[in-house]
């Protein structure tokens, strides 16, 4: 039930760009929202960008640099990252949230993609 597969990520120089993609499958309930989070060792996972109901939300530290796009027909979400900074280095996780007819929400997570910004 519910699997996410991420692709993209890697090593990039400061100021460069990377693209992360995530596709979900096997959901029983309808997809309510899709997004990206990131985590560095010793810190909690934090929201990067999210899309739900036609509304896109961005963390302040990525506004103007990252763009999220979601295709709810294909259960695919893409994060286009530009003007990358060393502090963007982290493991990035895809998240897809489903909602049942009775209003129960479920979170599904991707396997994580390492993004390293370094010269």
VMD Tcl script that builds the backbone (N, CA, C; Angstrom):
set m [mol new atoms 357]
animate dup $m
set s [atomselect $m all]
$s set {name element resname resid chain x y z} {
  {N N UNK 1 A 0.828 -1.194 0.000}
  {CA C UNK 1 A 0.000 0.000 0.000}
  {C C UNK 1 A 0.860 1.240 0.000}
  {N N UNK 2 A 0.749 2.028 -1.034}
  {CA C UNK 2 A 1.415 3.308 -1.083}
  {C C UNK 2 A 2.922 3.233 -1.102}
  {N N UNK 3 A 3.492 3.384 -2.281}
  {CA C UNK 3 A 4.945 3.426 -2.419}
  {C C UNK 3 A 5.344 4.667 -3.187}
  {N N UNK 4 A 6.456 5.269 -2.753}
  {CA C UNK 4 A 6.983 6.459 -3.409}
  {C C UNK 4 A 8.382 6.153 -3.916}
  {N N UNK 5 A 8.668 6.597 -5.106}
  {CA C UNK 5 A 9.996 6.426 -5.679}
  {C C UNK 5 A 10.533 7.789 -6.081}
  {N N UNK 6 A 11.679 8.134 -5.491}
  {CA C UNK 6 A 12.318 9.416 -5.791}
  {C C UNK 6 A 13.436 9.238 -6.804}
  {N N UNK 7 A 13.722 10.315 -7.524}
  {CA C UNK 7 A 14.879 10.336 -8.411}
  {C C UNK 7 A 15.430 11.760 -8.444}
  {N N UNK 8 A 16.687 11.851 -8.822}
  {CA C UNK 8 A 17.349 13.149 -8.863}
  {C C UNK 8 A 18.304 13.299 -7.696}
  {N N UNK 9 A 18.687 14.521 -7.443}
  {CA C UNK 9 A 19.639 14.763 -6.385}
  {C C UNK 9 A 21.061 14.582 -6.882}
  {N N UNK 10 A 22.009 14.725 -5.936}
  {CA C UNK 10 A 23.411 14.558 -6.289}
  {C C UNK 10 A 24.258 15.708 -5.799}
  {N N UNK 11 A 25.399 15.895 -6.457}
  {CA C UNK 11 A 26.366 16.930 -6.085}
  {C C UNK 11 A 26.305 18.074 -7.087}
  {N N UNK 12 A 26.264 19.293 -6.567}
  {CA C UNK 12 A 26.209 20.472 -7.438}
  {C C UNK 12 A 27.007 21.595 -6.786}
  {N N UNK 13 A 27.541 22.456 -7.590}
  {CA C UNK 13 A 28.292 23.602 -7.078}
  {C C UNK 13 A 27.332 24.695 -6.610}
  {N N UNK 14 A 27.778 25.531 -5.688}
  {CA C UNK 14 A 26.935 26.659 -5.267}
  {C C UNK 14 A 26.499 27.497 -6.467}
  {N N UNK 15 A 25.213 27.875 -6.450}
  {CA C UNK 15 A 24.643 28.616 -7.557}
  {C C UNK 15 A 24.047 27.739 -8.633}
  {N N UNK 16 A 24.262 26.451 -8.539}
  {CA C UNK 16 A 23.756 25.522 -9.543}
  {C C UNK 16 A 22.316 25.119 -9.305}
  {N N UNK 17 A 21.844 24.188 -10.145}
  {CA C UNK 17 A 20.455 23.737 -10.096}
  {C C UNK 17 A 20.379 22.216 -10.060}
  {N N UNK 18 A 19.323 21.729 -9.442}
  {CA C UNK 18 A 19.029 20.307 -9.413}
  {C C UNK 18 A 17.523 20.118 -9.459}
  {N N UNK 19 A 17.114 18.932 -9.898}
  {CA C UNK 19 A 15.693 18.614 -9.982}
  {C C UNK 19 A 15.437 17.296 -9.272}
  {N N UNK 20 A 14.456 17.313 -8.386}
  {CA C UNK 20 A 14.020 16.101 -7.701}
  {C C UNK 20 A 12.628 15.726 -8.196}
  {N N UNK 21 A 12.429 14.432 -8.401}
  {CA C UNK 21 A 11.134 13.956 -8.858}
  {C C UNK 21 A 10.680 12.798 -7.978}
  {N N UNK 22 A 9.372 12.682 -7.805}
  {CA C UNK 22 A 8.815 11.632 -6.951}
  {C C UNK 22 A 7.488 11.179 -7.539}
  {N N UNK 23 A 7.319 9.862 -7.646}
  {CA C UNK 23 A 6.066 9.306 -8.145}
  {C C UNK 23 A 5.535 8.294 -7.140}
  {N N UNK 24 A 4.255 8.436 -6.817}
  {CA C UNK 24 A 3.613 7.518 -5.887}
  {C C UNK 24 A 2.684 6.560 -6.612}
  {N N UNK 25 A 2.502 5.390 -5.996}
  {CA C UNK 25 A 1.603 4.400 -6.574}
  {C C UNK 25 A 1.009 3.534 -5.470}
  {N N UNK 26 A -0.077 2.841 -5.811}
  {CA C UNK 26 A -0.656 1.884 -4.880}
  {C C UNK 26 A -1.490 2.481 -3.761}
  {N N UNK 27 A -1.946 3.707 -3.914}
  {CA C UNK 27 A -2.742 4.331 -2.861}
  {C C UNK 27 A -4.182 3.818 -2.892}
  {N N UNK 28 A -4.710 3.590 -1.711}
  {CA C UNK 28 A -6.104 3.181 -1.603}
  {C C UNK 28 A -7.016 4.404 -1.618}
  {N N UNK 29 A -6.582 5.448 -0.940}
  {CA C UNK 29 A -7.379 6.665 -0.838}
  {C C UNK 29 A -6.895 7.724 -1.821}
  {N N UNK 30 A -7.623 8.820 -1.918}
  {CA C UNK 30 A -7.245 9.884 -2.842}
  {C C UNK 30 A -6.091 10.697 -2.272}
  {N N UNK 31 A -5.257 11.195 -3.158}
  {CA C UNK 31 A -4.114 12.010 -2.764}
  {C C UNK 31 A -4.593 13.421 -2.460}
  {N N UNK 32 A -4.248 13.899 -1.286}
  {CA C UNK 32 A -4.703 15.213 -0.832}
  {C C UNK 32 A -3.638 16.283 -1.002}
  {N N UNK 33 A -2.380 15.910 -0.868}
  {CA C UNK 33 A -1.288 16.864 -0.979}
  {C C UNK 33 A 0.022 16.164 -1.242}
  {N N UNK 34 A 0.971 16.931 -1.791}
  {CA C UNK 34 A 2.299 16.382 -2.083}
  {C C UNK 34 A 3.338 17.438 -1.763}
  {N N UNK 35 A 4.492 16.993 -1.291}
  {CA C UNK 35 A 5.503 17.972 -0.943}
  {C C UNK 35 A 6.880 17.383 -0.745}
  {N N UNK 36 A 7.782 18.260 -0.338}
  {CA C UNK 36 A 9.172 17.883 -0.080}
  {C C UNK 36 A 9.608 18.415 1.277}
  {N N UNK 37 A 10.349 17.582 2.002}
  {CA C UNK 37 A 10.948 17.935 3.277}
  {C C UNK 37 A 12.437 17.650 3.171}
  {N N UNK 38 A 13.201 18.170 4.124}
  {CA C UNK 38 A 14.618 17.867 4.143}
  {C C UNK 38 A 15.104 17.712 5.577}
  {N N UNK 39 A 16.221 17.021 5.703}
  {CA C UNK 39 A 16.756 16.746 7.033}
  {C C UNK 39 A 18.269 16.664 6.970}
  {N N UNK 40 A 18.902 17.269 7.967}
  {CA C UNK 40 A 20.347 17.148 8.129}
  {C C UNK 40 A 20.603 16.435 9.449}
  {N N UNK 41 A 21.738 15.788 9.587}
  {CA C UNK 41 A 22.026 15.045 10.821}
  {C C UNK 41 A 21.909 15.918 12.063}
  {N N UNK 42 A 21.218 15.403 13.067}
  {CA C UNK 42 A 21.083 16.119 14.323}
  {C C UNK 42 A 19.955 17.124 14.365}
  {N N UNK 43 A 19.240 17.267 13.244}
  {CA C UNK 43 A 18.135 18.210 13.210}
  {C C UNK 43 A 16.852 17.516 12.793}
  {N N UNK 44 A 15.721 18.161 13.110}
  {CA C UNK 44 A 14.443 17.595 12.729}
  {C C UNK 44 A 14.193 17.803 11.238}
  {N N UNK 45 A 13.351 16.941 10.706}
  {CA C UNK 45 A 12.958 17.095 9.319}
  {C C UNK 45 A 12.117 18.374 9.185}
  {N N UNK 46 A 12.379 19.144 8.123}
  {CA C UNK 46 A 11.670 20.410 7.954}
  {C C UNK 46 A 11.016 20.506 6.583}
  {N N UNK 47 A 9.912 21.230 6.541}
  {CA C UNK 47 A 9.187 21.419 5.290}
  {C C UNK 47 A 9.982 22.315 4.352}
  {N N UNK 48 A 10.031 21.914 3.083}
  {CA C UNK 48 A 10.658 22.731 2.050}
  {C C UNK 48 A 9.579 23.372 1.177}
  {N N UNK 49 A 8.693 22.547 0.644}
  {CA C UNK 49 A 7.630 23.049 -0.226}
  {C C UNK 49 A 6.495 22.035 -0.243}
  {N N UNK 50 A 5.280 22.546 -0.461}
  {CA C UNK 50 A 4.110 21.669 -0.424}
  {C C UNK 50 A 3.063 22.199 -1.381}
  {N N UNK 51 A 2.292 21.290 -1.991}
  {CA C UNK 51 A 1.212 21.695 -2.861}
  {C C UNK 51 A -0.032 20.885 -2.538}
  {N N UNK 52 A -1.150 21.603 -2.383}
  {CA C UNK 52 A -2.415 20.954 -2.050}
  {C C UNK 52 A -3.550 21.896 -2.397}
  {N N UNK 53 A -4.561 21.388 -3.063}
  {CA C UNK 53 A -5.728 22.193 -3.387}
  {C C UNK 53 A -5.414 23.417 -4.216}
  {N N UNK 54 A -4.394 23.317 -5.051}
  {CA C UNK 54 A -4.019 24.437 -5.898}
  {C C UNK 54 A -3.182 25.499 -5.207}
  {N N UNK 55 A -2.844 25.258 -3.959}
  {CA C UNK 55 A -2.040 26.223 -3.193}
  {C C UNK 55 A -0.645 25.662 -2.976}
  {N N UNK 56 A 0.358 26.480 -3.255}
  {CA C UNK 56 A 1.745 26.090 -3.041}
  {C C UNK 56 A 2.313 26.858 -1.849}
  {N N UNK 57 A 3.004 26.129 -1.000}
  {CA C UNK 57 A 3.601 26.721 0.188}
  {C C UNK 57 A 5.100 26.468 0.168}
  {N N UNK 58 A 5.866 27.489 0.506}
  {CA C UNK 58 A 7.322 27.368 0.524}
  {C C UNK 58 A 7.875 27.830 1.871}
  {N N UNK 59 A 8.919 27.151 2.297}
  {CA C UNK 59 A 9.665 27.641 3.449}
  {C C UNK 59 A 10.354 28.942 3.065}
  {N N UNK 60 A 10.507 29.837 4.014}
  {CA C UNK 60 A 11.114 31.131 3.710}
  {C C UNK 60 A 12.510 30.976 3.106}
  {N N UNK 61 A 13.235 29.968 3.545}
  {CA C UNK 61 A 14.626 29.845 3.105}
  {C C UNK 61 A 14.768 29.351 1.661}
  {N N UNK 62 A 13.653 28.997 0.992}
  {CA C UNK 62 A 13.742 28.583 -0.414}
  {C C UNK 62 A 12.904 29.447 -1.340}
  {N N UNK 63 A 12.151 30.389 -0.788}
  {CA C UNK 63 A 11.295 31.224 -1.623}
  {C C UNK 63 A 12.113 31.964 -2.687}
  {N N UNK 64 A 11.617 31.903 -3.910}
  {CA C UNK 64 A 12.298 32.553 -5.013}
  {C C UNK 64 A 13.395 31.716 -5.643}
  {N N UNK 65 A 13.741 30.593 -5.017}
  {CA C UNK 65 A 14.806 29.733 -5.553}
  {C C UNK 65 A 14.297 28.352 -5.961}
  {N N UNK 66 A 13.333 27.837 -5.230}
  {CA C UNK 66 A 12.787 26.503 -5.509}
  {C C UNK 66 A 11.364 26.633 -6.049}
  {N N UNK 67 A 10.990 25.687 -6.904}
  {CA C UNK 67 A 9.637 25.649 -7.438}
  {C C UNK 67 A 9.105 24.226 -7.339}
  {N N UNK 68 A 7.900 24.086 -6.780}
  {CA C UNK 68 A 7.266 22.777 -6.686}
  {C C UNK 68 A 6.149 22.697 -7.722}
  {N N UNK 69 A 6.029 21.540 -8.318}
  {CA C UNK 69 A 4.933 21.315 -9.258}
  {C C UNK 69 A 4.397 19.904 -9.039}
  {N N UNK 70 A 3.087 19.793 -8.976}
  {CA C UNK 70 A 2.465 18.507 -8.724}
  {C C UNK 70 A 1.461 18.136 -9.784}
  {N N UNK 71 A 1.479 16.881 -10.171}
  {CA C UNK 71 A 0.497 16.342 -11.106}
  {C C UNK 71 A -0.318 15.312 -10.333}
  {N N UNK 72 A -1.526 15.707 -9.916}
  {CA C UNK 72 A -2.345 14.839 -9.084}
  {C C UNK 72 A -3.002 13.719 -9.886}
  {N N UNK 73 A -2.966 13.813 -11.196}
  {CA C UNK 73 A -3.476 12.708 -12.018}
  {C C UNK 73 A -2.456 11.580 -12.085}
  {N N UNK 74 A -1.183 11.941 -12.011}
  {CA C UNK 74 A -0.117 10.958 -12.099}
  {C C UNK 74 A 0.559 10.713 -10.741}
  {N N UNK 75 A 0.102 11.397 -9.699}
  {CA C UNK 75 A 0.711 11.280 -8.363}
  {C C UNK 75 A 2.212 11.538 -8.418}
  {N N UNK 76 A 2.575 12.573 -9.135}
  {CA C UNK 76 A 3.981 12.936 -9.304}
  {C C UNK 76 A 4.214 14.362 -8.817}
  {N N UNK 77 A 5.306 14.544 -8.104}
  {CA C UNK 77 A 5.666 15.877 -7.622}
  {C C UNK 77 A 7.135 16.122 -7.921}
  {N N UNK 78 A 7.417 17.325 -8.425}
  {CA C UNK 78 A 8.769 17.696 -8.822}
  {C C UNK 78 A 9.195 18.929 -8.042}
  {N N UNK 79 A 10.448 18.930 -7.609}
  {CA C UNK 79 A 11.031 20.097 -6.960}
  {C C UNK 79 A 12.198 20.574 -7.802}
  {N N UNK 80 A 12.050 21.733 -8.402}
  {CA C UNK 80 A 13.128 22.342 -9.172}
  {C C UNK 80 A 13.873 23.303 -8.262}
  {N N UNK 81 A 15.153 23.030 -8.061}
  {CA C UNK 81 A 15.966 23.821 -7.142}
  {C C UNK 81 A 16.998 24.618 -7.922}
  {N N UNK 82 A 17.029 25.930 -7.689}
  {CA C UNK 82 A 17.978 26.795 -8.371}
  {C C UNK 82 A 18.707 27.647 -7.337}
  {N N UNK 83 A 19.785 28.269 -7.790}
  {CA C UNK 83 A 20.588 29.127 -6.904}
  {C C UNK 83 A 20.904 28.406 -5.595}
  {N N UNK 84 A 21.348 27.181 -5.717}
  {CA C UNK 84 A 21.588 26.369 -4.537}
  {C C UNK 84 A 22.740 26.897 -3.704}
  {N N UNK 85 A 22.594 26.742 -2.394}
  {CA C UNK 85 A 23.581 27.211 -1.433}
  {C C UNK 85 A 24.121 26.011 -0.644}
  {N N UNK 86 A 25.317 26.128 -0.086}
  {CA C UNK 86 A 25.841 25.024 0.736}
  {C C UNK 86 A 24.890 24.621 1.858}
  {N N UNK 87 A 24.164 25.579 2.406}
  {CA C UNK 87 A 23.226 25.255 3.495}
  {C C UNK 87 A 21.987 24.483 3.030}
  {N N UNK 88 A 21.834 24.321 1.726}
  {CA C UNK 88 A 20.759 23.481 1.196}
  {C C UNK 88 A 21.138 21.993 1.227}
  {N N UNK 89 A 22.376 21.708 1.564}
  {CA C UNK 89 A 22.824 20.322 1.648}
  {C C UNK 89 A 22.009 19.565 2.691}
  {N N UNK 90 A 21.393 18.454 2.279}
  {CA C UNK 90 A 20.519 17.686 3.160}
  {C C UNK 90 A 20.026 16.461 2.411}
  {N N UNK 91 A 19.354 15.593 3.133}
  {CA C UNK 91 A 18.597 14.519 2.499}
  {C C UNK 91 A 17.179 15.031 2.300}
  {N N UNK 92 A 16.710 14.955 1.080}
  {CA C UNK 92 A 15.383 15.457 0.746}
  {C C UNK 92 A 14.403 14.287 0.624}
  {N N UNK 93 A 13.256 14.436 1.275}
  {CA C UNK 93 A 12.249 13.376 1.303}
  {C C UNK 93 A 10.961 13.856 0.641}
  {N N UNK 94 A 10.441 13.040 -0.228}
  {CA C UNK 94 A 9.140 13.281 -0.833}
  {C C UNK 94 A 8.051 12.825 0.138}
  {N N UNK 95 A 6.968 13.568 0.184}
  {CA C UNK 95 A 5.825 13.217 1.027}
  {C C UNK 95 A 4.546 13.303 0.213}
  {N N UNK 96 A 3.723 12.280 0.326}
  {CA C UNK 96 A 2.387 12.300 -0.264}
  {C C UNK 96 A 1.386 11.960 0.835}
  {N N UNK 97 A 0.382 12.803 0.959}
  {CA C UNK 97 A -0.646 12.625 1.986}
  {C C UNK 97 A -1.949 12.221 1.308}
  {N N UNK 98 A -2.557 11.161 1.791}
  {CA C UNK 98 A -3.853 10.745 1.259}
  {C C UNK 98 A -4.945 10.994 2.298}
  {N N UNK 99 A -6.177 11.084 1.810}
  {CA C UNK 99 A -7.317 11.293 2.692}
  {C C UNK 99 A -8.410 10.303 2.327}
  {N N UNK 100 A -8.887 9.578 3.340}
  {CA C UNK 100 A -9.946 8.608 3.098}
  {C C UNK 100 A -11.297 9.309 3.066}
  {N N UNK 101 A -12.320 8.585 2.662}
  {CA C UNK 101 A -13.673 9.148 2.625}
  {C C UNK 101 A -14.166 9.519 4.015}
  {N N UNK 102 A -13.603 8.881 5.034}
  {CA C UNK 102 A -14.021 9.185 6.408}
  {C C UNK 102 A -13.153 10.256 7.053}
  {N N UNK 103 A -12.245 10.848 6.252}
  {CA C UNK 103 A -11.451 11.955 6.767}
  {C C UNK 103 A -10.164 11.574 7.458}
  {N N UNK 104 A -9.728 10.326 7.265}
  {CA C UNK 104 A -8.460 9.896 7.875}
  {C C UNK 104 A -7.318 10.186 6.903}
  {N N UNK 105 A -6.278 10.825 7.412}
  {CA C UNK 105 A -5.118 11.162 6.595}
  {C C UNK 105 A -3.993 10.167 6.828}
  {N N UNK 106 A -3.271 9.852 5.775}
  {CA C UNK 106 A -2.112 8.975 5.865}
  {C C UNK 106 A -0.946 9.649 5.158}
  {N N UNK 107 A 0.237 9.547 5.770}
  {CA C UNK 107 A 1.458 10.089 5.177}
  {C C UNK 107 A 2.319 8.962 4.633}
  {N N UNK 108 A 2.823 9.193 3.426}
  {CA C UNK 108 A 3.754 8.266 2.794}
  {C C UNK 108 A 5.029 9.024 2.461}
  {N N UNK 109 A 6.170 8.324 2.614}
  {CA C UNK 109 A 7.468 8.974 2.439}
  {C C UNK 109 A 8.324 8.246 1.412}
  {N N UNK 110 A 9.090 9.044 0.678}
  {CA C UNK 110 A 10.063 8.470 -0.229}
  {C C UNK 110 A 11.286 8.003 0.534}
  {N N UNK 111 A 12.216 7.406 -0.206}
  {CA C UNK 111 A 13.394 6.805 0.411}
  {C C UNK 111 A 14.460 7.833 0.777}
  {N N UNK 112 A 14.326 9.056 0.282}
  {CA C UNK 112 A 15.303 10.094 0.566}
  {C C UNK 112 A 16.332 10.230 -0.538}
  {N N UNK 113 A 16.665 11.464 -0.869}
  {CA C UNK 113 A 17.660 11.750 -1.912}
  {C C UNK 113 A 18.679 12.739 -1.359}
  {N N UNK 114 A 19.945 12.369 -1.456}
  {CA C UNK 114 A 21.005 13.252 -0.949}
  {C C UNK 114 A 21.249 14.385 -1.940}
  {N N UNK 115 A 21.222 15.595 -1.422}
  {CA C UNK 115 A 21.596 16.778 -2.200}
  {C C UNK 115 A 22.786 17.414 -1.494}
  {N N UNK 116 A 23.881 17.545 -2.215}
  {CA C UNK 116 A 25.097 18.128 -1.664}
  {C C UNK 116 A 25.503 19.320 -2.507}
  {N N UNK 117 A 25.616 20.470 -1.866}
  {CA C UNK 117 A 26.012 21.696 -2.558}
  {C C UNK 117 A 27.404 22.078 -2.055}
  {N N UNK 118 A 28.375 21.928 -2.921}
  {CA C UNK 118 A 29.762 22.151 -2.512}
  {C C UNK 118 A 30.624 22.449 -3.726}
  {N N UNK 119 A 31.644 23.273 -3.514}
  {CA C UNK 119 A 32.594 23.552 -4.583}
  {C C UNK 119 A 33.790 22.611 -4.502}
}
mol reanalyze $m
mol bondsrecalc $m
mol representation Tube
mol addrep $m
